[in-house]
Amino acid sequence: MSSEAIISVSSMHAALTSLSGLRKFPDLSQPFYSLKLVIGKRKLLTILWDPHRPDNPAPTKSIVQNLIFGQKPSVKDYFFENSSGLFELENAGILGWYDSDHPWQLYWRKGVYDPNNLQPGDPHLWIDVQGKYGAPGSIRYLDDDGFIGGHSHKWAEAVIKAGNDINFKDYDTNNDGFLSPDELSILMVIPQNSPFGTQRPVVARQVPNEEPLVVDNVRIYTIAEAYIGAPPSLGVVAHELSHIILGAGDMYFGFFQPFAAGPYSIMDQAPANPPHLDPFHKLRLGWTKPAVISKEGWYKIRDIETTGEISILYDPKHGDTEYFIIENRWKGSSYDQYLPYSGLAIWHIIENAQIFNNLPTPPNVNSQNWNDPKWKGWSRRGIRMIRPIYGPPINWSLWDGSNPQTGYDLLSNDPDPNHVSLKWADGTPSGFSILSIPHSSSEMTVHIKVE
């Protein structure tokens, strides 16, 4: 599907009609944490900023432009395909390359800019007495522009430079003096051989008092940045834009986690050839055609990449904050063509924070890692992939009837210790079983048993 196609009023109406079919389950009219419906176009400003690190040369401007807004593969086309044509990036400009105002070492706090190399009495030696930016009493390098963080410095510098070539006020469509990502999203691109990205708040200075960043009489809160990679990485840009534009949450873990999305969501793994988003993100963004299953029968599961279809197993007696999603991941010629496997991906969705943040440590998972607060939250704990082979080590196989290890019946309660079961978070049987799983293909028909 071409990213040059026009998002028509009729297609948007069809999407909203399909969503209304769910009525209040789940209630997509209300945001879920940072996720809400994203349909239509969003403007993106790209700022190219080069600190001239000698071993990290910048790609040409045209290479970056093609990566983001060119024909397939591109970031624009990636989102268009993921959304089934309901969302499109609009180019608000690609500005730069801008040269940094200072040597690159200042932003990375290297050499003479390292607080460990400063002597007492040096005005650049700043002690974070209150622990505002780290541990109380930590020593920082305070530069002449009022930043103790070199990266905070570069973000503000890049935005201010861009303000010489664009009027940010023109994008403040509601005239409230604040520039939201819905009005204009900002991506900062930095040359670097290894890709990396972040989304961060921006300020005009940090010390002695934090000041908001105001350019063209508009306050700018946040930007995304991409250390672009060599060759430039589509995955890192799409991942960071998923944060700032879509409100998507990180799903990766720093340890073995049997329910991790892995290569089946760009919010977990974002290689140069990235996979699609997981179905829960798509559902909450309004990018799927959901069918709710609550009765026994045979159901056809077609590939999500070309149809946008998902199936939801929902028991109203159990409540509307916990359910299962079935999607068919088929490599085909989509951005999913680089997936390690094709087949059914089955997801356990838990929307209640009191439940997902207090789940017990899974078997074979380090309890200290599991209970670390940084690995909690809705996107890491509330979206759980039910894979046929538990591990460790992690096995990325999907449900595929061509192999007995991946094609066995997924029962509500399976006595076989080598099999997983379809249970609720409290450990009780869900009452749903997925039977007769066929060989992976773009169309898979299964029998859903409802007890």
VENFENFEN-V631179 format. One record per residue. N is the residue number from 1. SS is DSSP state (2 for helix, 1 for strand, 0 for the rest). OMEGA is omega in degrees with one decimal (NA if undefined). Layout:
N|SS|OMEGA / N|SS|OMEGA
//
This chain:
1|0|-174.3 / 2|0|177.1 / 3|0|178.2 / 4|0|179.6 / 5|0|-177.4 / 6|0|175.5 / 7|0|-172.3 / 8|0|176.9 / 9|2|-178.3 / 10|2|179.6 / 11|2|177.2 / 12|2|178.8 / 13|2|179.3 / 14|2|179.8 / 15|2|-179.0 / 16|2|177.1 / 17|2|179.4 / 18|2|178.4 / 19|2|-178.3 / 20|2|178.1 / 21|0|177.6 / 22|0|-172.7 / 23|0|-175.3 / 24|0|175.7 / 25|0|-26.7 / 26|0|-176.6 / 27|0|-177.1 / 28|0|177.2 / 29|0|-179.8 / 30|0|177.8 / 31|0|172.1 / 32|1|-171.1 / 33|0|-177.5 / 34|0|-177.1 / 35|1|174.2 / 36|0|178.6 / 37|0|176.2 / 38|0|-177.9 / 39|0|-177.8 / 40|1|-176.6 / 41|1|173.9 / 42|1|-178.7 / 43|1|179.4 / 44|1|172.4 / 45|1|179.7 / 46|1|-179.4 / 47|1|180.0 / 48|1|-174.0 / 49|1|-173.1 / 50|1|175.6 / 51|0|177.0 / 52|0|169.3 / 53|0|-168.0 / 54|0|-176.9 / 55|0|-177.5 / 56|0|-176.4 / 57|0|-179.2 / 58|0|171.4 / 59|0|178.2 / 60|0|178.5 / 61|2|-178.6 / 62|2|177.8 / 63|2|178.9 / 64|2|-179.8 / 65|2|178.6 / 66|2|179.0 / 67|2|-174.4 / 68|2|-170.8 / 69|2|-177.5 / 70|0|176.1 / 71|0|-179.8 / 72|0|1.0 / 73|0|175.4 / 74|0|179.4 / 75|2|179.1 / 76|2|-178.7 / 77|2|177.7 / 78|2|-179.8 / 79|2|179.3 / 80|2|178.7 / 81|2|-179.3 / 82|2|-175.4 / 83|0|-175.2 / 84|0|176.4 / 85|0|-176.4 / 86|0|-178.7 / 87|1|-178.5 / 88|1|173.4 / 89|1|176.4 / 90|1|-175.5 / 91|1|176.1 / 92|1|178.2 / 93|1|171.8 / 94|1|-171.2 / 95|1|-178.7 / 96|1|14.0 / 97|1|172.2 / 98|1|175.0 / 99|1|176.7 / 100|0|179.9 / 101|0|-173.6 / 102|0|172.8 / 103|0|-175.6 / 104|2|-177.0 / 105|2|-179.1 / 106|2|-175.8 / 107|2|178.6 / 108|2|178.3 / 109|0|179.5 / 110|0|174.0 / 111|2|-176.4 / 112|2|180.0 / 113|2|179.8 / 114|0|-179.4 / 115|2|179.7 / 116|2|-179.5 / 117|2|-177.9 / 118|0|179.9 / 119|0|175.8 / 120|0|-178.0 / 121|0|176.3 / 122|0|-177.3 / 123|0|179.0 / 124|0|178.8 / 125|1|-176.2 / 126|1|-179.4 / 127|1|-179.5 / 128|1|-173.5 / 129|0|-175.2 / 130|0|-179.5 / 131|0|-177.9 / 132|0|-175.8 / 133|0|-179.4 / 134|0|-179.5 / 135|0|176.8 / 136|0|179.9 / 137|0|179.5 / 138|1|-176.2 / 139|1|-178.6 / 140|1|171.6 / 141|1|178.0 / 142|0|-177.4 / 143|0|-172.4 / 144|0|178.6 / 145|0|174.3 / 146|0|178.7 / 147|0|171.4 / 148|0|176.2 / 149|0|-178.6 / 150|2|-179.6 / 151|2|173.1 / 152|2|178.2 / 153|2|-175.3 / 154|2|178.5 / 155|2|179.9 / 156|2|-179.0 / 157|2|-178.3 / 158|2|-179.7 / 159|2|179.2 / 160|2|177.3 / 161|2|179.5 / 162|2|179.1 / 163|0|175.3 / 164|0|-175.8 / 165|0|179.4 / 166|0|177.4 / 167|0|-177.4 / 168|2|-178.9 / 169|2|179.5 / 170|2|-176.5 / 171|2|176.9 / 172|0|-168.6 / 173|0|178.7 / 174|0|174.9 / 175|0|178.8 / 176|0|178.2 / 177|0|179.3 / 178|1|-179.7 / 179|1|-179.6 / 180|0|175.3 / 181|0|175.9 / 182|0|179.3 / 183|0|176.8 / 184|0|173.8 / 185|1|-177.0 / 186|1|177.0 / 187|1|175.7 / 188|1|-179.0 / 189|1|-176.4 / 190|1|178.1 / 191|0|173.1 / 192|0|-177.1 / 193|0|178.8 / 194|0|-176.4 / 195|0|179.6 / 196|1|179.6 / 197|1|177.2 / 198|1|164.7 / 199|1|-172.0 / 200|1|169.8 / 201|1|-179.6 / 202|0|178.2 / 203|1|-179.3 / 204|1|173.8 / 205|1|-177.5 / 206|0|-174.4 / 207|0|6.8 / 208|0|176.5 / 209|0|178.6 / 210|0|-178.7 / 211|1|179.8 / 212|1|177.0 / 213|1|-179.7 / 214|1|178.1 / 215|1|-177.3 / 216|0|178.0 / 217|0|176.6 / 218|1|178.0 / 219|1|178.6 / 220|1|-173.5 / 221|0|-167.4 / 222|1|173.9 / 223|1|169.7 / 224|1|175.4 / 225|1|179.1 / 226|1|165.6 / 227|1|-154.1 / 228|0|-178.8 / 229|0|177.5 / 230|0|0.6 / 231|0|-177.5 / 232|0|-173.6 / 233|0|174.0 / 234|2|-175.2 / 235|2|-176.8 / 236|2|178.8 / 237|2|-179.6 / 238|2|179.1 / 239|2|-177.5 / 240|2|176.8 / 241|2|175.3 / 242|2|175.1 / 243|2|-167.8 / 244|2|-177.3 / 245|2|-173.4 / 246|2|-174.4 / 247|0|-178.5 / 248|0|-178.6 / 249|0|175.9 / 250|0|-178.1 / 251|0|-175.9 / 252|0|176.8 / 253|0|177.5 / 254|0|-177.3 / 255|0|178.2 / 256|0|177.0 / 257|0|-169.1 / 258|0|-177.4 / 259|0|-178.2 / 260|0|180.0 / 261|0|179.2 / 262|2|-175.9 / 263|2|-177.7 / 264|2|169.5 / 265|0|177.3 / 266|0|179.1 / 267|0|171.7 / 268|0|-179.6 / 269|0|-175.9 / 270|0|178.1 / 271|0|179.4 / 272|0|175.0 / 273|0|-167.9 / 274|0|173.6 / 275|0|173.9 / 276|0|166.3 / 277|0|173.2 / 278|0|-174.2 / 279|2|179.6 / 280|2|175.4 / 281|2|-179.3 / 282|2|179.6 / 283|2|-176.7 / 284|2|177.0 / 285|2|-178.3 / 286|0|-174.0 / 287|0|-178.1 / 288|0|171.5 / 289|1|-173.5 / 290|1|173.7 / 291|1|-178.7 / 292|1|-179.8 / 293|1|176.2 / 294|0|179.8 / 295|0|-180.0 / 296|0|177.6 / 297|1|175.7 / 298|1|-175.8 / 299|1|179.1 / 300|1|179.6 / 301|1|-178.5 / 302|1|-173.7 / 303|1|-177.5 / 304|2|-174.4 / 305|2|-177.8 / 306|2|-177.3 / 307|2|-174.8 / 308|0|-174.3 / 309|1|169.9 / 310|1|175.1 / 311|1|-177.2 / 312|1|174.3 / 313|1|-170.7 / 314|0|176.7 / 315|0|-177.3 / 316|0|178.3 / 317|0|-179.8 / 318|0|-179.4 / 319|0|-173.0 / 320|0|178.5 / 321|0|178.8 / 322|1|-177.3 / 323|1|179.9 / 324|1|176.0 / 325|1|173.1 / 326|1|174.0 / 327|1|177.0 / 328|1|178.2 / 329|1|-175.4 / 330|0|-173.7 / 331|0|178.8 / 332|0|178.0 / 333|0|-178.3 / 334|0|175.0 / 335|2|176.4 / 336|2|-176.8 / 337|2|-179.4 / 338|2|177.7 / 339|0|178.1 / 340|0|-177.9 / 341|0|168.6 / 342|0|178.9 / 343|1|178.6 / 344|1|170.6 / 345|1|-176.0 / 346|1|-172.3 / 347|1|174.6 / 348|1|-176.5 / 349|1|178.0 / 350|1|-176.3 / 351|0|-177.9 / 352|0|-176.7 / 353|2|178.7 / 354|2|178.6 / 355|2|-171.9 / 356|2|178.2 / 357|0|-178.8 / 358|0|176.5 / 359|0|177.8 / 360|0|178.0 / 361|0|179.6 / 362|0|176.5 / 363|0|177.4 / 364|0|176.6 / 365|0|179.3 / 366|0|-174.9 / 367|2|179.2 / 368|2|176.1 / 369|2|-175.6 / 370|2|-176.9 / 371|0|175.9 / 372|0|-176.6 / 373|2|-176.1 / 374|2|179.1 / 375|2|177.2 / 376|0|-179.9 / 377|0|-171.1 / 378|2|-173.4 / 379|2|178.9 / 380|2|-174.2 / 381|2|-173.3 / 382|0|179.0 / 383|1|-172.2 / 384|1|179.8 / 385|1|179.2 / 386|1|-176.7 / 387|0|-173.7 / 388|0|179.4 / 389|0|-169.5 / 390|0|-173.2 / 391|0|6.0 / 392|0|-2.6 / 393|0|-178.1 / 394|0|177.8 / 395|0|-172.4 / 396|0|-176.7 / 397|0|172.1 / 398|0|179.3 / 399|1|-172.1 / 400|0|-175.2 / 401|0|179.5 / 402|0|-178.3 / 403|0|-179.7 / 404|2|-179.7 / 405|2|-177.5 / 406|2|-176.5 / 407|2|178.8 / 408|0|179.2 / 409|0|176.6 / 410|1|-173.3 / 411|0|175.5 / 412|0|177.9 / 413|0|-175.2 / 414|0|-179.6 / 415|0|-179.5 / 416|0|-177.2 / 417|0|178.9 / 418|0|-179.9 / 419|0|171.2 / 420|0|179.9 / 421|0|179.7 / 422|0|-175.6 / 423|1|173.9 / 424|0|-177.6 / 425|0|-179.6 / 426|0|176.9 / 427|0|179.5 / 428|0|179.3 / 429|1|-177.4 / 430|0|-174.1 / 431|0|177.1 / 432|1|171.0 / 433|1|179.1 / 434|1|-170.5 / 435|1|174.2 / 436|0|-179.5 / 437|0|-175.5 / 438|0|172.8 / 439|0|-179.9 / 440|0|176.2 / 441|0|-178.9 / 442|0|177.5 / 443|1|-176.2 / 444|1|-179.8 / 445|1|-177.8 / 446|1|175.7 / 447|1|176.9 / 448|1|176.8 / 449|1|-179.0 / 450|1|-177.8 / 451|0|NA
//
